[in-house]
Amino acid sequence: MKPYHSIITLLAVASLLLTACNTTAGGDEPQAGDAPMLITSSVAPFEGGDELSRVNMEGTAFLTGDLMRLKIICPYSTDTELGETTYSNSFDSFWLQKWTGTGWTYVRSSDGFDINGDSRPSDSRVLTSHIESQATPYVYTASTWSVERKFFGRNGRLYLQYTPVFYADQTREQNYRNSDILWAQTYMTTGTSAIHLVFGHVMSALRITLEGNTAAIAADATLSVEGMPDIDQAEIVVGDYYAAKSKSNSAYSYRDKSKCAYEHNGKVLGVGVNDDSNYTAYTRPMSGNPNPSSLATVPNTGTYTAYCAGSHTYRLIVPPCTLEAEPRMVLRSGTKRYTASLSHKNFEEGKLYNVTFNIPQAD
């Protein structure tokens, strides 16, 4: 997921941008045209095999209602090009989208999100394509998200963040899917009326299969993994090499958390922290994540509980990290407890790890 220093065209496109012209000198906000910007997408499977994730069972498409946030940056223009701002419709100028089952569309007020901070549900702004593009490179960076975080800063102002969240308890299928965060980045030599986003999994996944005396295991048995990064319901931050060039930013911004070195583009940097004492945000790494500031890493004291997929199989999304000690698996079935070490200590982005948990025969 590394960027190119020379921006290249990744697909043939029409010659119009969603909304692109120079806004530095001011001017009225453009009105929506009849034809929205065309966004198409595909999903690359986990390395290691197809896996139940936030996409469909075949790993080829999103599910209806899945949410995506799109950040548009023109890194080589000193002006703010149209498309880089949502005109205060959303914090950090994210274009918020949802999957309809056949394509991407803007988030509606009926979806229940505040979006603009007026404390009531509202529509996200629509990407439009009726204004000619500027001849400057565009970078489109997208990720899935699941939670709209609301908080008041020390100045008393309400802030919103459209957050990719990790759940330690993944016994609910929705929590499992939401924890499987997808990320994409597309480059264009100019603005365009159509983009294609190839999403990849930035988290790791475990597929744990019970073997041996499986007859002793109840259907409602739970499987946990102990000794993992303690990041329950934290924001997962993915590095964006171009975030430093973002021109439309809120306090506690995407730019502050996601900017990174070239070699860390598209990699998980850690979890987002809103630093109210300094009126900003930063990313706290997990062990094994990029850590240029030598921050204290997240402690590996977390316990994750897996999703039961049936047929003595459990599935668990875990963050990319490197652990000092092997995590411990604990299977609870009624009054019985079974434990086993998880041999993996290094978990990489986009990889699926197949694990066998052997259940001993009764004495």
C-alpha positions in Angstrom: 0.0 0.0 0.0 2.9 2.4 -0.7 2.3 5.5 -2.7 4.1 6.5 -5.9 6.2 9.7 -5.7 5.1 10.3 -9.3 1.3 10.3 -9.4 0.0 7.9 -12.0 -3.4 7.3 -13.5 -4.8 4.0 -12.4 -7.9 3.9 -14.7 -9.3 5.6 -17.7 -11.7 8.3 -16.6 -13.8 11.1 -17.9 -12.3 14.6 -17.9 -14.5 16.2 -15.2 -13.8 16.4 -11.5 -16.4 16.0 -8.9 -16.0 19.7 -8.1 -12.7 21.1 -8.9 -11.5 24.7 -9.2 -9.4 27.2 -7.2 -11.2 28.3 -4.0 -8.4 30.3 -2.4 -9.9 33.5 -3.7 -13.3 32.7 -2.2 -16.5 32.3 -4.2 -19.8 30.7 -3.7 -20.2 27.0 -2.9 -21.0 25.0 -6.0 -24.5 23.5 -6.3 -25.0 19.8 -6.8 -25.4 18.7 -10.4 -27.5 15.9 -11.8 -24.7 13.4 -12.0 -22.9 12.4 -8.8 -19.3 11.3 -8.9 -19.0 7.7 -9.7 -17.2 5.6 -7.1 -16.6 2.0 -7.8 -14.8 -0.4 -5.5 -13.4 -3.9 -5.0 -12.0 -5.8 -2.0 -8.8 -7.8 -1.9 -9.1 -10.9 0.3 -6.9 -11.7 3.3 -3.6 -13.3 2.4 -4.0 -16.9 3.4 -7.5 -17.6 2.2 -11.1 -16.3 2.0 -12.3 -15.1 5.3 -15.6 -14.0 6.8 -15.1 -10.2 7.2 -17.0 -7.0 7.0 -17.6 -7.9 3.3 -19.8 -10.8 2.1 -19.0 -14.4 2.7 -17.1 -14.7 -0.5 -15.0 -11.7 0.3 -15.9 -9.9 -2.9 -18.3 -7.1 -2.0 -19.5 -4.8 0.8 -22.7 -5.4 2.8 -25.6 -3.0 2.5 -25.2 -0.2 5.0 -21.4 -0.4 5.3 -19.9 3.1 5.8 -16.9 4.6 4.1 -15.1 8.0 4.6 -13.3 9.5 1.7 -10.5 12.2 2.1 -9.5 14.1 -1.0 -6.1 15.9 -1.0 -4.2 17.7 -3.8 -0.7 17.5 -2.4 1.1 19.5 -5.1 -1.3 22.4 -5.2 -0.9 25.4 -2.8 -4.5 26.3 -3.4 -7.5 24.6 -1.9 -9.1 22.8 -4.8 -12.7 21.9 -4.9 -13.2 18.5 -3.5 -10.7 19.1 -0.7 -13.4 20.7 1.4 -17.0 19.9 2.2 -17.8 23.5 3.2 -18.3 22.7 6.9 -20.6 19.9 6.2 -18.3 17.4 7.9 -15.3 17.5 10.3 -12.0 17.1 8.5 -13.9 17.5 5.2 -14.6 13.7 4.9 -17.0 12.8 2.2 -19.2 10.2 3.9 -20.6 7.3 1.9 -22.6 4.2 2.5 -23.0 1.0 0.4 -26.5 0.5 -1.0 -25.9 -3.1 -2.2 -25.1 -1.9 -5.7 -23.0 1.2 -5.2 -21.9 4.1 -3.0 -24.2 7.0 -2.1 -24.0 9.8 0.4 -25.1 9.3 4.0 -28.7 10.5 4.7 -30.2 12.1 7.8 -32.3 9.0 8.2 -29.0 7.1 9.0 -29.0 9.0 12.3 -25.6 10.7 12.1 -25.0 14.3 13.2 -22.2 14.8 10.6 -21.9 18.6 10.9 -22.1 19.2 14.6 -25.5 20.9 14.9 -26.7 18.1 17.2 -29.3 16.7 14.9 -29.2 14.1 12.1 -28.2 15.5 8.7 -27.2 14.6 5.2 -23.6 14.4 4.1 -22.6 16.5 1.1 -23.0 14.9 -2.3 -20.0 14.6 -4.6 -20.8 16.4 -7.8 -19.3 16.4 -11.3 -20.5 19.4 -13.2 -17.4 21.6 -12.8 -14.3 21.1 -14.9 -11.3 19.8 -13.0 -8.0 21.5 -12.3 -4.9 20.0 -13.9 -3.3 19.0 -10.6 -2.8 15.6 -9.1 -5.5 14.3 -6.7 -5.2 11.6 -4.0 -8.3 9.8 -2.8 -7.9 8.0 0.5 -10.8 5.9 1.9 -11.5 3.7 4.9 -14.4 2.0 6.5 -15.8 3.4 9.7 -18.5 2.5 12.1 -18.9 5.0 15.0 -19.5 8.7 15.1 -17.6 9.9 18.1 -18.9 13.1 19.8 -17.0 15.1 22.4 -16.6 18.7 23.6 -13.1 20.2 23.4 -11.6 22.4 26.1 -13.0 25.4 24.2 -16.5 24.1 24.8 -17.1 23.3 21.1 -18.6 20.0 19.9 -16.4 17.8 17.7 -17.2 14.8 15.7 -15.0 12.0 14.4 -16.1 9.3 12.0 -14.2 6.5 13.5 -12.9 3.0 12.4 -13.3 1.2 15.7 -11.9 -2.1 17.1 -13.9 -4.3 19.4 -12.3 -6.7 21.9 -15.6 -8.5 22.2 -16.3 -9.9 18.8 -18.9 -12.5 19.8 -21.4 -10.4 17.9 -21.0 -10.7 14.2 -21.4 -6.9 13.7 -18.5 -6.2 16.1 -16.4 -8.7 14.2 -17.2 -7.1 10.9 -16.6 -3.5 12.1 -13.2 -4.5 13.5 -12.1 -5.6 10.1 -11.1 -2.2 8.8 -10.6 -1.7 5.0 -8.4 1.0 3.5 -7.8 2.2 -0.1 -5.9 4.9 -1.9 -6.1 6.0 -5.5 -4.1 8.5 -7.4 -5.1 10.6 -10.4 -3.1 13.0 -12.5 -6.1 15.4 -12.4 -9.5 15.5 -10.8 -12.0 13.1 -12.2 -15.7 12.2 -12.3 -15.0 8.5 -11.6 -12.6 6.7 -9.3 -12.0 3.1 -8.4 -11.0 2.1 -4.9 -9.3 -1.2 -4.3 -9.8 -1.9 -0.6 -7.4 -4.0 1.4 -7.6 -5.4 5.0 -5.3 -3.4 7.3 -6.0 -5.7 10.3 -5.0 -9.3 10.8 -7.4 -12.3 11.2 -7.3 -15.6 13.1 -9.3 -18.6 12.0 -9.2 -21.0 15.0 -10.4 -24.5 14.5 -11.2 -26.9 17.3 -9.9 -30.5 16.9 -9.7 -33.6 19.1 -12.5 -34.1 21.7 -14.9 -31.6 20.1 -17.9 -33.6 21.4 -17.1 -32.2 24.8 -17.6 -28.6 23.6 -21.0 -27.0 24.0 -22.5 -25.0 21.1 -22.4 -21.8 23.2 -18.7 -22.2 24.2 -16.6 -19.0 24.1 -13.0 -18.7 22.9 -10.8 -15.8 24.1 -7.3 -14.7 23.4 -5.4 -13.1 26.2 -2.2 -11.0 26.1 -3.2 -8.7 23.2 -3.0 -4.9 22.8 -5.6 -3.3 25.1 -7.5 -1.3 22.5 -11.1 -2.1 23.1 -13.3 0.5 21.2 -10.3 2.5 20.2 -9.9 4.3 16.9 -7.6 2.4 14.5 -5.3 4.9 12.7 -3.8 4.0 9.3 -0.9 6.0 7.9 -1.5 8.4 5.0 1.7 9.8 3.5 -0.4 12.7 2.0 -2.3 13.6 5.2 0.4 16.2 6.0 -0.8 18.1 2.9 -4.4 18.2 3.9 -5.7 21.8 3.7 -9.1 21.4 5.4 -8.7 20.2 9.0 -10.5 20.2 12.3 -8.9 20.3 15.7 -8.0 16.7 16.8 -7.5 16.1 13.1 -7.0 13.3 10.7 -3.9 15.1 9.6 -2.4 15.0 13.1 -3.0 11.3 13.6 -2.5 9.9 10.1 0.5 11.7 8.6 3.5 9.4 8.3 6.7 8.7 6.5 6.5 7.3 2.9 7.3 3.7 4.0 4.4 3.6 6.5 1.7 4.6 4.0 -1.3 2.2 4.4 0.0 0.6 7.5 -1.6 0.7 11.0 0.1 3.3 13.1 -1.7 2.6 16.3 -4.8 4.0 18.0 -6.0 7.6 18.0 -5.7 9.7 21.2 -7.5 13.1 21.6 -5.1 15.2 23.6 -7.4 17.9 25.1 -4.6 19.5 27.1 -2.8 20.5 23.8 -5.9 20.9 21.7 -4.7 18.2 19.3 -4.6 14.5 18.6 -1.9 11.9 18.1 -1.5 8.2 17.5 -0.3 5.9 20.2 1.5 2.8 18.7 1.1 -0.8 19.6 4.2 -2.9 20.0 5.6 -3.5 16.5 3.9 -0.4 14.9 5.9 2.5 13.5 7.0 4.6 16.4 9.1 7.6 15.2 8.4 9.6 18.4 9.3 6.7 20.7 5.9 7.0 22.5 5.0 4.4 25.2 3.2 1.6 23.4 -0.2 0.3 24.3 0.1 -2.4 27.0 -0.5 -6.0 25.9 -3.1 -6.7 28.6 -6.2 -7.0 26.5 -8.5 -10.0 26.1 -10.3 -10.5 22.8 -13.3 -12.8 22.4 -13.9 -14.5 19.1 -16.9 -14.9 16.9 -18.3 -18.4 16.7 -18.7 -19.3 13.0 -20.1 -22.8 13.6 -18.6 -26.2 12.9 -16.1 -25.8 15.8 -14.6 -22.8 14.1 -13.9 -19.3 15.6 -12.8 -16.1 13.9 -11.1 -13.1 15.4 -9.8 -9.8 14.0 -6.6 -8.7 15.7 -4.5 -5.6 15.1 -1.1 -5.7 13.4 1.5 -5.9 16.2 4.5 -7.8 17.5 4.2 -9.3 21.0 7.0 -10.3 23.4 5.0 -13.3 24.8 2.8 -15.8 23.1 -0.9 -15.0 23.7 -3.0 -17.5 25.6 -6.2 -19.0 24.1 -9.0 -19.9 26.7 -12.0 -22.0 25.7 -14.9 -21.9 28.1 -17.6 -24.6 27.7 -19.9 -24.7 30.7 -17.8 -25.4 33.8 -14.9 -26.7 31.7 -11.8 -24.6 30.8 -9.2 -25.4 28.2 -6.1 -23.4 27.5 -3.5 -23.4 24.8 -0.7 -21.0 23.7 -1.1 -19.2 20.4 2.2 -19.8 18.7 2.0 -16.5 16.7 3.5 -13.4 18.2 3.8 -11.3 15.0 0.6 -10.3 13.2 0.9 -8.5 9.8 -1.6 -6.3 7.9 -4.0 -8.2 5.7 -2.9 -11.7 6.7 -5.1 -14.6 7.9 -3.6 -17.0 10.4 -5.0 -20.6 10.6 -4.8 -21.9 14.2 -5.6 -25.3 15.6 -6.9 -25.7 19.2 -6.7 -29.3 20.3 -9.2 -30.5 22.9 -7.9 -33.3 25.0 -9.8 -36.5 25.6 -11.6 -36.8 29.0 -9.7 -38.6 31.7 
